[in-house]
Amino acid sequence: MPTYNTVKPEDLIAHCMRFLNEGWGYIYGAFGQIWTQAQQDAKSKTDEQIRKYGQQWVGKHVIDCSGVWYLAMQELGSYMYHGSNTMWDKFTVSKGRLSKGKRTDGKELKPGTAIFTGIKDGDHNHVDIYIGDGKV
């Protein structure tokens, strides 16, 4: 059973920013592993994005949007599902909207908040993290 320990927003943000600052690559479905040439060869046969962009990440850490949350939470001693739809379904408490970087319900947007974008046909295809000062 997963462990759901409380995580401070500033610690979560710091972990997420580390992946960015270390130059980790973005590969859909990844959650922190080193991208291999074998993975690149296998995926590039069926995935145009991988064929076009994946080669630059061979030998480097790769992660996707929900993988950032998954790995950061794991490193902080807690748990988050990997998959933006699952995150939305299981953990989203307030399901509001944003306009020009502000919540439309007038409530404050707090650092560490999951921001879901790319919503199409009921799927939540992408998740970001709000870091404060209007930045995601």
DRENTORKOL-3810 file (N, C-alpha, C; in nm, 4 decimals):
REM DRENTORKOL-3810
@n.u->0.0846; n.v->-0.1180; n.w->0.0000; ca.u->0.0000; ca.v->0.0000; ca.w->0.0000; c.u->0.0895; c.v->0.1249; c.w->0.0000
@n.u->0.0588; n.v->0.2233; n.w->-0.0821; ca.u->0.1395; ca.v->0.3462; ca.w->-0.0880; c.u->0.1390; c.v->0.4235; c.w->0.0434
@n.u->0.2471; n.v->0.4949; n.w->0.0667; ca.u->0.2589; ca.v->0.5807; ca.w->0.1838; c.u->0.2318; c.v->0.7242; c.w->0.1420
@n.u->0.1354; n.v->0.7877; n.w->0.2059; ca.u->0.0988; ca.v->0.9252; ca.w->0.1743; c.u->0.1412; c.v->1.0177; c.w->0.2884
@n.u->0.2697; n.v->1.0484; n.w->0.2958; ca.u->0.3195; ca.v->1.1424; ca.w->0.3955; c.u->0.3007; c.v->1.2845; c.w->0.3457
@n.u->0.2841; n.v->1.3765; n.w->0.4387; ca.u->0.2715; ca.v->1.5176; ca.w->0.4041; c.u->0.4049; c.v->1.5682; c.w->0.3500
@n.u->0.3973; n.v->1.6422; n.w->0.2410; ca.u->0.5157; ca.v->1.6989; ca.w->0.1771; c.u->0.4999; c.v->1.8500; c.w->0.1742
@n.u->0.6035; n.v->1.9217; n.w->0.2120; ca.u->0.6001; ca.v->2.0675; ca.w->0.2061; c.u->0.6075; c.v->2.1121; c.w->0.0604
@n.u->0.5240; n.v->2.2090; n.w->0.0218; ca.u->0.5256; ca.v->2.2567; ca.w->-0.1178; c.u->0.6646; c.v->2.3011; c.w->-0.1643
@n.u->0.7397; n.v->2.3693; n.w->-0.0778; ca.u->0.8717; ca.v->2.4174; ca.w->-0.1191; c.u->0.9680; c.v->2.3019; c.w->-0.1460
@n.u->0.9525; n.v->2.1895; n.w->-0.0734; ca.u->1.0368; ca.v->2.0725; ca.w->-0.0984; c.u->0.9980; c.v->2.0063; c.w->-0.2306
@n.u->0.8688; n.v->1.9976; n.w->-0.2554; ca.u->0.8206; ca.v->1.9407; ca.w->-0.3812; c.u->0.8711; c.v->2.0233; c.w->-0.4992
@n.u->0.8580; n.v->2.1533; n.w->-0.4908; ca.u->0.9028; ca.v->2.2417; ca.w->-0.5983; c.u->1.0530; c.v->2.2275; c.w->-0.6199
@n.u->1.1303; n.v->2.2222; n.w->-0.5116; ca.u->1.2765; ca.v->2.2089; ca.w->-0.5235; c.u->1.3136; c.v->2.0803; c.w->-0.5954
@n.u->1.2455; n.v->1.9711; n.w->-0.5647; ca.u->1.2746; ca.v->1.8446; ca.w->-0.6330; c.u->1.2393; c.v->1.8534; c.w->-0.7811
@n.u->1.1238; n.v->1.9096; n.w->-0.8109; ca.u->1.0824; ca.v->1.9229; ca.w->-0.9508; c.u->1.1789; c.v->2.0123; c.w->-1.0284
@n.u->1.2215; n.v->2.1197; n.w->-0.9678; ca.u->1.3152; ca.v->2.2120; ca.w->-1.0328; c.u->1.4512; c.v->2.1462; c.w->-1.0555
@n.u->1.4892; n.v->2.0554; n.w->-0.9670; ca.u->1.6161; ca.v->1.9855; ca.w->-0.9849; c.u->1.6194; c.v->1.9107; c.w->-1.1183
@n.u->1.5108; n.v->1.8427; n.w->-1.1515; ca.u->1.5053; ca.v->1.7690; ca.w->-1.2777; c.u->1.5241; c.v->1.8641; c.w->-1.3960
@n.u->1.4598; n.v->1.9778; n.w->-1.3889; ca.u->1.4725; ca.v->2.0788; ca.w->-1.4941; c.u->1.6152; c.v->2.1335; c.w->-1.5013
@n.u->1.6684; n.v->2.1716; n.w->-1.3868; ca.u->1.8018; ca.v->2.2313; ca.w->-1.3830; c.u->1.9126; c.v->2.1343; c.w->-1.4224
@n.u->1.8900; n.v->2.0058; n.w->-1.4011; ca.u->1.9887; ca.v->1.9052; ca.w->-1.4410; c.u->1.9734; c.v->1.8653; c.w->-1.5877
@n.u->1.8738; n.v->1.9209; n.w->-1.6555; ca.u->1.8570; ca.v->1.8968; ca.w->-1.7984; c.u->1.7991; c.v->1.7616; c.w->-1.8350
@n.u->1.7126; n.v->1.7083; n.w->-1.7484; ca.u->1.6499; ca.v->1.5804; ca.w->-1.7803; c.u->1.5638; c.v->1.5951; c.w->-1.9051
@n.u->1.5560; n.v->1.4881; n.w->-1.9842; ca.u->1.4758; ca.v->1.4886; ca.w->-2.1059; c.u->1.3315; c.v->1.4514; c.w->-2.0803
@n.u->1.2466; n.v->1.4846; n.w->-2.1775; ca.u->1.1043; ca.v->1.4530; ca.w->-2.1676; c.u->1.0723; c.v->1.3381; c.w->-2.2625
@n.u->1.0336; n.v->1.2255; n.w->-2.2047; ca.u->0.9874; ca.v->1.1100; ca.w->-2.2815; c.u->0.8574; c.v->1.0639; c.w->-2.2162
@n.u->0.7504; n.v->1.0595; n.w->-2.2940; ca.u->0.6210; ca.v->1.0166; ca.w->-2.2420; c.u->0.6328; c.v->0.8766; c.w->-2.1813
@n.u->0.5841; n.v->0.8622; n.w->-2.0588; ca.u->0.5857; ca.v->0.7344; ca.w->-1.9900; c.u->0.7060; c.v->0.7149; c.w->-1.8989
@n.u->0.8029; n.v->0.8070; n.w->-1.9037; ca.u->0.9248; ca.v->0.7925; ca.w->-1.8243; c.u->0.9080; c.v->0.8525; c.w->-1.6849
@n.u->0.9872; n.v->0.8024; n.w->-1.5914; ca.u->0.9796; ca.v->0.8531; ca.w->-1.4541; c.u->1.1155; c.v->0.8533; c.w->-1.3855
@n.u->1.2209; n.v->0.8868; n.w->-1.4615; ca.u->1.3520; ca.v->0.9066; ca.w->-1.4014; c.u->1.4607; c.v->0.8116; c.w->-1.4472
@n.u->1.4292; n.v->0.7173; n.w->-1.5309; ca.u->1.5288; ca.v->0.6221; ca.w->-1.5755; c.u->1.6245; c.v->0.6844; c.w->-1.6776
@n.u->1.7352; n.v->0.6141; n.w->-1.7035; ca.u->1.8290; ca.v->0.6541; ca.w->-1.8080; c.u->1.7744; c.v->0.5984; c.w->-1.9401
@n.u->1.7614; n.v->0.6834; n.w->-2.0408; ca.u->1.7086; ca.v->0.6440; ca.w->-2.1720; c.u->1.8189; c.v->0.5708; c.w->-2.2482
@n.u->1.7887; n.v->0.4504; n.w->-2.2943; ca.u->1.8890; ca.v->0.3690; ca.w->-2.3632; c.u->1.8682; c.v->0.3712; c.w->-2.5143
@n.u->1.9730; n.v->0.3333; n.w->-2.5858; ca.u->1.9622; ca.v->0.3246; ca.w->-2.7312; c.u->1.8616; c.v->0.2168; c.w->-2.7704
@n.u->1.8567; n.v->0.1083; n.w->-2.6945; ca.u->1.7602; ca.v->0.0014; ca.w->-2.7227; c.u->1.6166; c.v->0.0532; c.w->-2.7092
@n.u->1.5900; n.v->0.1330; n.w->-2.6055; ca.u->1.4567; ca.v->0.1917; ca.w->-2.5896; c.u->1.4267; c.v->0.2859; c.w->-2.7053
@n.u->1.5251; n.v->0.3668; n.w->-2.7421; ca.u->1.5075; ca.v->0.4606; ca.w->-2.8530; c.u->1.4755; c.v->0.3857; c.w->-2.9818
@n.u->1.5519; n.v->0.2805; n.w->-3.0104; ca.u->1.5307; ca.v->0.2037; ca.w->-3.1334; c.u->1.3929; c.v->0.1393; c.w->-3.1360
@n.u->1.3512; n.v->0.0817; n.w->-3.0227; ca.u->1.2213; ca.v->0.0146; ca.w->-3.0167; c.u->1.1059; c.v->0.1132; c.w->-3.0293
@n.u->1.1125; n.v->0.2242; n.w->-2.9582; ca.u->1.0030; ca.v->0.3219; ca.w->-2.9589; c.u->0.9964; c.v->0.4019; c.w->-3.0893
@n.u->1.1112; n.v->0.4268; n.w->-3.1514; ca.u->1.1098; ca.v->0.5125; ca.w->-3.2702; c.u->1.0445; c.v->0.4441; c.w->-3.3902
@n.u->1.0217; n.v->0.3143; n.w->-3.3805; ca.u->0.9521; ca.v->0.2427; ca.w->-3.4880; c.u->0.8033; c.v->0.2757; c.w->-3.4895
@n.u->0.7487; n.v->0.3122; n.w->-3.3716; ca.u->0.6042; ca.v->0.3345; ca.w->-3.3613; c.u->0.5666; c.v->0.4743; c.w->-3.3150
@n.u->0.6617; n.v->0.5529; n.w->-3.2715; ca.u->0.6312; ca.v->0.6823; ca.w->-3.2116; c.u->0.7097; c.v->0.7933; c.w->-3.2812
@n.u->0.6390; n.v->0.8773; n.w->-3.3555; ca.u->0.7036; ca.v->0.9844; ca.w->-3.4313; c.u->0.7765; c.v->1.0835; c.w->-3.3410
@n.u->0.7183; n.v->1.1173; n.w->-3.2248; ca.u->0.7842; ca.v->1.2095; ca.w->-3.1310; c.u->0.9185; c.v->1.1536; c.w->-3.0849
@n.u->0.9204; n.v->1.0241; n.w->-3.0526; ca.u->1.0449; ca.v->0.9599; ca.w->-3.0078; c.u->1.1461; c.v->0.9603; c.w->-3.1215
@n.u->1.1010; n.v->0.9281; n.w->-3.2404; ca.u->1.1903; ca.v->0.9265; ca.w->-3.3562; c.u->1.2516; c.v->1.0643; c.w->-3.3778
@n.u->1.1714; n.v->1.1681; n.w->-3.3607; ca.u->1.2164; ca.v->1.3042; ca.w->-3.3874; c.u->1.3034; c.v->1.3620; c.w->-3.2761
@n.u->1.2665; n.v->1.3364; n.w->-3.1493; ca.u->1.3329; ca.v->1.4049; ca.w->-3.0370; c.u->1.4082; c.v->1.3139; c.w->-2.9399
@n.u->1.3798; n.v->1.1862; n.w->-2.9399; ca.u->1.4328; ca.v->1.0974; ca.w->-2.8369; c.u->1.5823; c.v->1.0733; c.w->-2.8410
@n.u->1.6411; n.v->1.0751; n.w->-2.9589; ca.u->1.7838; ca.v->1.0422; ca.w->-2.9701; c.u->1.8708; c.v->1.1330; c.w->-2.8833
@n.u->1.8321; n.v->1.2578; n.w->-2.8693; ca.u->1.9123; ca.v->1.3514; ca.w->-2.7886; c.u->1.9167; c.v->1.3135; c.w->-2.6413
@n.u->1.8247; n.v->1.2253; n.w->-2.5976; ca.u->1.8194; ca.v->1.1891; ca.w->-2.4560; c.u->1.8861; c.v->1.0564; c.w->-2.4243
@n.u->1.9354; n.v->0.9856; n.w->-2.5251; ca.u->2.0014; ca.v->0.8571; ca.w->-2.5004; c.u->2.1197; c.v->0.8790; c.w->-2.4056
@n.u->2.1222; n.v->0.7986; n.w->-2.2985; ca.u->2.2273; ca.v->0.8086; ca.w->-2.1980; c.u->2.1988; c.v->0.9105; c.w->-2.0892
@n.u->2.0808; n.v->0.9723; n.w->-2.0956; ca.u->2.0454; ca.v->1.0751; ca.w->-1.9971; c.u->1.9167; c.v->1.0372; c.w->-1.9244
@n.u->1.8950; n.v->1.1009; n.w->-1.8092; ca.u->1.7697; ca.v->1.0805; ca.w->-1.7363; c.u->1.6540; c.v->1.1369; c.w->-1.8178
@n.u->1.5440; n.v->1.0637; n.w->-1.8176; ca.u->1.4221; ca.v->1.1091; ca.w->-1.8849; c.u->1.3038; c.v->1.0955; c.w->-1.7895
@n.u->1.2045; n.v->1.1794; n.w->-1.8143; ca.u->1.0878; ca.v->1.1853; ca.w->-1.7265; c.u->0.9737; c.v->1.2485; c.w->-1.8055
@n.u->0.8513; n.v->1.2219; n.w->-1.7651; ca.u->0.7393; ca.v->1.2942; ca.w->-1.8255; c.u->0.6724; c.v->1.3786; c.w->-1.7172
@n.u->0.5653; n.v->1.4463; n.w->-1.7528; ca.u->0.5045; ca.v->1.5426; ca.w->-1.6603; c.u->0.4605; c.v->1.4796; c.w->-1.5289
@n.u->0.3874; n.v->1.3698; n.w->-1.5352; ca.u->0.3432; ca.v->1.3072; ca.w->-1.4105; c.u->0.4572; c.v->1.2306; c.w->-1.3447
@n.u->0.5568; n.v->1.1915; n.w->-1.4237; ca.u->0.6753; ca.v->1.1273; ca.w->-1.3683; c.u->0.7517; c.v->1.2208; c.w->-1.2769
@n.u->0.7484; n.v->1.3507; n.w->-1.3079; ca.u->0.8110; ca.v->1.4509; ca.w->-1.2209; c.u->0.7468; c.v->1.4439; c.w->-1.0829
@n.u->0.6153; n.v->1.4448; n.w->-1.0795; ca.u->0.5424; ca.v->1.4357; ca.w->-0.9525; c.u->0.5706; c.v->1.3026; c.w->-0.8836
@n.u->0.5614; n.v->1.1944; n.w->-0.9591; ca.u->0.5815; ca.v->1.0603; ca.w->-0.9044; c.u->0.7184; c.v->1.0488; c.w->-0.8371
@n.u->0.8243; n.v->1.0858; n.w->-0.9081; ca.u->0.9597; ca.v->1.0707; ca.w->-0.8562; c.u->0.9879; c.v->1.1681; c.w->-0.7416
@n.u->0.9448; n.v->1.2916; n.w->-0.7551; ca.u->0.9664; ca.v->1.3893; ca.w->-0.6480; c.u->0.8986; c.v->1.3437; c.w->-0.5189
@n.u->0.7754; n.v->1.2987; n.w->-0.5283; ca.u->0.7040; ca.v->1.2525; ca.w->-0.4096; c.u->0.7716; c.v->1.1297; c.w->-0.3495
@n.u->0.8167; n.v->1.0391; n.w->-0.4343; ca.u->0.8862; ca.v->0.9202; ca.w->-0.3864; c.u->1.0145; c.v->0.9591; c.w->-0.3121
@n.u->1.0912; n.v->1.0504; n.w->-0.3693; ca.u->1.2151; ca.v->1.0949; ca.w->-0.3055; c.u->1.1884; c.v->1.1665; c.w->-0.1728
@n.u->1.0702; n.v->1.2232; n.w->-0.1580; ca.u->1.0341; ca.v->1.2933; ca.w->-0.0354; c.u->0.9611; c.v->1.2033; c.w->0.0650
@n.u->0.9553; n.v->1.0731; n.w->0.0358; ca.u->0.8969; ca.v->0.9776; ca.w->0.1290; c.u->0.7467; c.v->0.9668; c.w->0.1232
@n.u->0.6877; n.v->1.0092; n.w->0.0111; ca.u->0.5436; ca.v->1.0000; ca.w->-0.0043; c.u->0.5130; c.v->0.9267; c.w->-0.1343
@n.u->0.3929; n.v->0.9419; n.w->-0.1848; ca.u->0.3534; ca.v->0.8689; ca.w->-0.3041; c.u->0.2600; c.v->0.9528; c.w->-0.3909
@n.u->0.2792; n.v->0.9400; n.w->-0.5204; ca.u->0.1882; ca.v->0.9978; ca.w->-0.6190; c.u->0.1811; c.v->0.8985; c.w->-0.7348
@n.u->0.0625; n.v->0.8772; n.w->-0.7856; ca.u->0.0467; ca.v->0.7907; ca.w->-0.9021; c.u->0.1157; c.v->0.8522; c.w->-1.0227
@n.u->0.1630; n.v->0.7666; n.w->-1.1137; ca.u->0.2203; ca.v->0.8118; ca.w->-1.2398; c.u->0.1085; c.v->0.8090; c.w->-1.3430
@n.u->0.0755; n.v->0.9234; n.w->-1.3967; ca.u->-0.0322; ca.v->0.9364; ca.w->-1.4944; c.u->-0.1203; c.v->1.0544; c.w->-1.4587
@n.u->-0.1271; n.v->1.1525; n.w->-1.5479; ca.u->-0.2008; ca.v->1.2747; ca.w->-1.5157; c.u->-0.3502; c.v->1.2503; c.w->-1.4974
@n.u->-0.4091; n.v->1.1576; n.w->-1.5725; ca.u->-0.5513; ca.v->1.1273; ca.w->-1.5526; c.u->-0.5761; c.v->1.0672; c.w->-1.4145
@n.u->-0.4887; n.v->0.9771; n.w->-1.3726; ca.u->-0.5030; ca.v->0.9159; ca.w->-1.2407; c.u->-0.4844; c.v->1.0205; c.w->-1.1318
@n.u->-0.3857; n.v->1.1086; n.w->-1.1487; ca.u->-0.3664; ca.v->1.2163; ca.w->-1.0515; c.u->-0.4936; c.v->1.2990; c.w->-1.0391
@n.u->-0.5519; n.v->1.3372; n.w->-1.1507; ca.u->-0.6741; ca.v->1.4180; ca.w->-1.1516; c.u->-0.7869; c.v->1.3451; c.w->-1.0791
@n.u->-0.8067; n.v->1.2182; n.w->-1.1166; ca.u->-0.9184; ca.v->1.1413; ca.w->-1.0611; c.u->-0.9042; c.v->1.1144; c.w->-0.9115
@n.u->-0.7835; n.v->1.0831; n.w->-0.8655; ca.u->-0.7648; ca.v->1.0399; ca.w->-0.7270; c.u->-0.7322; c.v->1.1520; c.w->-0.6298
@n.u->-0.6679; n.v->1.2597; n.w->-0.6758; ca.u->-0.6132; ca.v->1.3552; ca.w->-0.5811; c.u->-0.6612; c.v->1.4986; c.w->-0.5955
@n.u->-0.7293; n.v->1.5316; n.w->-0.7022; ca.u->-0.7693; ca.v->1.6695; ca.w->-0.7202; c.u->-0.8869; c.v->1.7024; c.w->-0.6296
@n.u->-0.8654; n.v->1.8000; n.w->-0.5428; ca.u->-0.9677; ca.v->1.8398; ca.w->-0.4463; c.u->-1.0540; c.v->1.9511; c.w->-0.5049
@n.u->-0.9886; n.v->2.0531; n.w->-0.5597; ca.u->-1.0583; ca.v->2.1668; ca.w->-0.6177; c.u->-1.0340; c.v->2.1663; c.w->-0.7677
@n.u->-1.1402; n.v->2.1501; n.w->-0.8434; ca.u->-1.1265; ca.v->2.1388; ca.w->-0.9878; c.u->-1.1754; c.v->2.2664; c.w->-1.0542
@n.u->-1.0940; n.v->2.3716; n.w->-1.0413; ca.u->-1.1300; ca.v->2.5018; ca.w->-1.0951; c.u->-1.0661; c.v->2.5286; c.w->-1.2299
@n.u->-1.0671; n.v->2.6538; n.w->-1.2674; ca.u->-1.0103; ca.v->2.6974; ca.w->-1.3951; c.u->-0.9146; c.v->2.8133; c.w->-1.3700
@n.u->-0.8232; n.v->2.8308; n.w->-1.4652; ca.u->-0.7299; ca.v->2.9427; ca.w->-1.4613; c.u->-0.7568; c.v->3.0342; c.w->-1.5793
@n.u->-0.7363; n.v->3.1622; n.w->-1.5570; ca.u->-0.7426; ca.v->3.2618; ca.w->-1.6635; c.u->-0.6319; c.v->3.3629; c.w->-1.6371
@n.u->-0.5400; n.v->3.3746; n.w->-1.7315; ca.u->-0.4265; ca.v->3.4661; ca.w->-1.7175; c.u->-0.3489; c.v->3.4395; c.w->-1.5886
@n.u->-0.3308; n.v->3.3104; n.w->-1.5559; ca.u->-0.2516; ca.v->3.2715; ca.w->-1.4407; c.u->-0.3201; c.v->3.2834; c.w->-1.3068
@n.u->-0.4513; n.v->3.3123; n.w->-1.3050; ca.u->-0.5246; ca.v->3.3263; ca.w->-1.1782; c.u->-0.6459; c.v->3.2338; c.w->-1.1787
@n.u->-0.6817; n.v->3.1876; n.w->-1.0610; ca.u->-0.8007; ca.v->3.1041; ca.w->-1.0485; c.u->-0.9242; c.v->3.1879; c.w->-1.0787
@n.u->-1.0194; n.v->3.1299; n.w->-1.1466; ca.u->-1.1413; ca.v->3.2021; ca.w->-1.1815; c.u->-1.2399; c.v->3.2089; c.w->-1.0660
@n.u->-1.2182; n.v->3.1302; n.w->-0.9600; ca.u->-1.3084; ca.v->3.1339; ca.w->-0.8451; c.u->-1.2642; c.v->3.2363; c.w->-0.7410
@n.u->-1.1572; n.v->3.3103; n.w->-0.7689; ca.u->-1.1103; ca.v->3.4146; ca.w->-0.6792; c.u->-1.0205; c.v->3.3671; c.w->-0.5666
@n.u->-1.0057; n.v->3.2359; n.w->-0.5515; ca.u->-0.9189; ca.v->3.1821; ca.w->-0.4463; c.u->-0.7730; c.v->3.1936; c.w->-0.4891
@n.u->-0.6847; n.v->3.1921; n.w->-0.3886; ca.u->-0.5414; ca.v->3.2047; ca.w->-0.4138; c.u->-0.4863; c.v->3.0751; c.w->-0.4741
@n.u->-0.4002; n.v->3.0882; n.w->-0.5734; ca.u->-0.3284; ca.v->2.9752; ca.w->-0.6302; c.u->-0.2011; c.v->2.9576; c.w->-0.5497
@n.u->-0.1852; n.v->2.8430; n.w->-0.4858; ca.u->-0.0742; ca.v->2.8212; ca.w->-0.3931; c.u->0.0390; c.v->2.7442; c.w->-0.4593
@n.u->0.1643; n.v->2.7814; n.w->-0.4286; ca.u->0.2792; ca.v->2.7044; ca.w->-0.4792; c.u->0.2659; c.v->2.5570; c.w->-0.4409
@n.u->0.3037; n.v->2.4710; n.w->-0.5341; ca.u->0.2913; ca.v->2.3276; ca.w->-0.5133; c.u->0.1632; c.v->2.2691; c.w->-0.5674
@n.u->0.0769; n.v->2.3546; n.w->-0.6249; ca.u->-0.0504; ca.v->2.3097; ca.w->-0.6798; c.u->-0.0290; c.v->2.2457; c.w->-0.8170
@n.u->-0.0972; n.v->2.1351; n.w->-0.8405; ca.u->-0.0950; ca.v->2.0708; ca.w->-0.9724; c.u->-0.1838; c.v->2.1507; c.w->-1.0669
@n.u->-0.1307; n.v->2.1809; n.w->-1.1847; ca.u->-0.2048; ca.v->2.2533; ca.w->-1.2880; c.u->-0.2193; c.v->2.1590; c.w->-1.4076
@n.u->-0.3418; n.v->2.1247; n.w->-1.4416; ca.u->-0.3675; ca.v->2.0316; ca.w->-1.5509; c.u->-0.3989; c.v->2.1095; c.w->-1.6775
@n.u->-0.3280; n.v->2.0774; n.w->-1.7838; ca.u->-0.3490; ca.v->2.1415; ca.w->-1.9139; c.u->-0.3625; c.v->2.0319; c.w->-2.0199
@n.u->-0.3905; n.v->2.0722; n.w->-2.1396; ca.u->-0.4058; ca.v->1.9743; ca.w->-2.2473; c.u->-0.5289; c.v->1.8886; c.w->-2.2285
@n.u->-0.6338; n.v->1.9467; n.w->-2.1695; ca.u->-0.7553; ca.v->1.8700; ca.w->-2.1433; c.u->-0.8338; c.v->1.8568; c.w->-2.2735
@n.u->-0.8596; n.v->1.7307; n.w->-2.3122; ca.u->-0.9312; ca.v->1.7054; ca.w->-2.4372; c.u->-1.0146; c.v->1.5784; c.w->-2.4209
@n.u->-1.1397; n.v->1.5875; n.w->-2.4548; ca.u->-1.2311; ca.v->1.4728; ca.w->-2.4484; c.u->-1.2294; c.v->1.4044; c.w->-2.3119
@n.u->-1.2237; n.v->1.4833; n.w->-2.2051; ca.u->-1.2265; ca.v->1.4283; ca.w->-2.0698; c.u->-1.0931; c.v->1.3772; c.w->-2.0183
@n.u->-0.9915; n.v->1.3748; n.w->-2.1040; ca.u->-0.8581; ca.v->1.3322; ca.w->-2.0608; c.u->-0.7776; c.v->1.4534; c.w->-2.0181
@n.u->-0.6969; n.v->1.4349; n.w->-1.9165; ca.u->-0.6079; ca.v->1.5395; ca.w->-1.8656; c.u->-0.4672; c.v->1.4997; c.w->-1.9076
@n.u->-0.4256; n.v->1.5482; n.w->-2.0236; ca.u->-0.3059; ca.v->1.4995; ca.w->-2.0900; c.u->-0.1754; c.v->1.5552; c.w->-2.0361
@n.u->-0.1797; n.v->1.6573; n.w->-1.9535; ca.u->-0.0556; ca.v->1.7162; ca.w->-1.9039; c.u->-0.0777; c.v->1.7762; c.w->-1.7659
@n.u->0.0242; n.v->1.7639; n.w->-1.6807; ca.u->0.0183; ca.v->1.8229; ca.w->-1.5480; c.u->0.1479; c.v->1.8977; c.w->-1.5216
@n.u->0.1342; n.v->2.0193; n.w->-1.4726; ca.u->0.2471; ca.v->2.1041; ca.w->-1.4350; c.u->0.2403; c.v->2.1264; c.w->-1.2848
@n.u->0.3356; n.v->2.2053; n.w->-1.2345; ca.u->0.3342; ca.v->2.2444; ca.w->-1.0937; c.u->0.3464; c.v->2.3945; c.w->-1.0853
@n.u->0.2593; n.v->2.4571; n.w->-1.0064; ca.u->0.2652; ca.v->2.6001; ca.w->-0.9856; c.u->0.3752; c.v->2.6284; c.w->-0.8841
@n.u->0.4722; n.v->2.7162; n.w->-0.9207; ca.u->0.5861; ca.v->2.7436; ca.w->-0.8331; c.u->0.5775; c.v->2.8799; c.w->-0.7653
@n.u->0.4761; n.v->2.9600; n.w->-0.7992; ca.u->0.4587; ca.v->3.0907; ca.w->-0.7377; c.u->0.4889; c.v->3.2034; c.w->-0.8339
@n.u->0.4507; n.v->3.3231; n.w->-0.7980; ca.u->0.4727; ca.v->3.4423; ca.w->-0.8790; c.u->0.4219; c.v->3.4286; c.w->-1.0217
@n.u->0.3096; n.v->3.3589; n.w->-1.0390; ca.u->0.2490; ca.v->3.3430; ca.w->-1.1706; c.u->0.3226; c.v->3.2453; c.w->-1.2615
@n.u->0.4157; n.v->3.1657; n.w->-1.2078; ca.u->0.4980; ca.v->3.0751; ca.w->-1.2896; c.u->0.4597; c.v->2.9300; c.w->-1.2670
@n.u->0.4548; n.v->2.8569; n.w->-1.3782; ca.u->0.4257; ca.v->2.7133; ca.w->-1.3768; c.u->0.5497; c.v->2.6408; c.w->-1.4253
END
